Amino acid sequence: MVNLKNQFEQLCFPFTKDQDLISRLWKEIETKYTEKNRYYHNLLHLENMFRELETVKNDISDYLTVSFSVFYHDIIYNATSQSNEENSAITAESRLRELGVNESEIKIISTQIIATKQHLLSENHDLNYLLDADLSILGKDFGIYLDYTRKIRKEYSIYPDLLYKRGRKKVLKHFLELESIFKTAYFKEKYEAQAKENIATELKLL
């Protein structure tokens, strides 16, 4: 079980001993990720990402920046917006400055968050691990994957089937056209084959 609150507090302690500030920042994260329209992009998604990253923690050179990126990468999430990642990055920058995080680290975190928009292979190894953890749901057992697709559909319930299916097919085909969905050897071996099978099956169902 991942204790997100405890994990966030541990991340903050090197920068500030102001418990009120840490509590306020955590409360915002908790509130945002439990908004009523969040069926998939919620605290369970963060827990899953941390579970995946825990297994490769020793291969990540700066676990602190990656961890902050996990907490903030979907803090702003609106199904009708094209700029969730950018807005999430702006929010992260503001909050991390309050904490007193180094500007160079804030820049790294902001870049990582924005990179979750397109999931492109990076020269930065840590970022590739973050992106793979974010997409790990794609390679889970088909039953879990199917549950994920239903939750995503609920998040986009504002759109009628015609529009949703068109957009979803585009996203799925994009993944299949990539040389590899996953960027790191570890995640590629663990999830690539199942992810491609899951996506191909979903496309047939749409």
Phi, psi and omega in degrees: 000126179271121176268096186297318181300312180298318180297319179295316179300316179299325178294323185280329188305324178296342185258331183204151174253008181284095184297327179295319178296313180300316180298319180296317180293320178295317181301321178296315179300311181300316181296314182296315184281355176246019175302149191296338181270005182263104179260330178243313183280065185232195183296330178296325177297317178295317179301316180297318179299316180293324177298317179294317183290331179301326183288340181241017185307321182291343179265356180263123187284328181228084184293334180297309181294320178297320181295315176299323179297321177299310183300325188254355190293335178237024185297327172255118182216112179226119186300337182266358184262146176261002187232033180300316183294316179298317180292325176295319179296319179297317177298314180300314180303314181298312183293321182289331174293321176301322181288337183092023177291143179304138182302323180294325178288322177300319180296319178298313181298316179300316179297318180297317181297314180297328180294340179287356178287315186248345178054051178267148177303134182244158173283346180271115185297318180300317181297320179299323177294318178300313181297319180293320178296322180297325183261004187301332179304330182297334184257012180281171177309149187300326179298317178293318179299317181297319177299319177299316182296325178293320179293320178297318179300320179294323178296330181256027185296344177296337182263138176291161183309317183304311181288318183297313183297322179298313180293319181295317179300320179299315179297313183295318179295324177301315179298318182290334180281344178293146176302321176209135178291317182264146189263334185256152182301320182299307183287328178300312181293323184284322192231345190304307185299314180295322180298314181295323178294315179300314182295317178299321179292317179299319180301322179291331182278340183287000000 
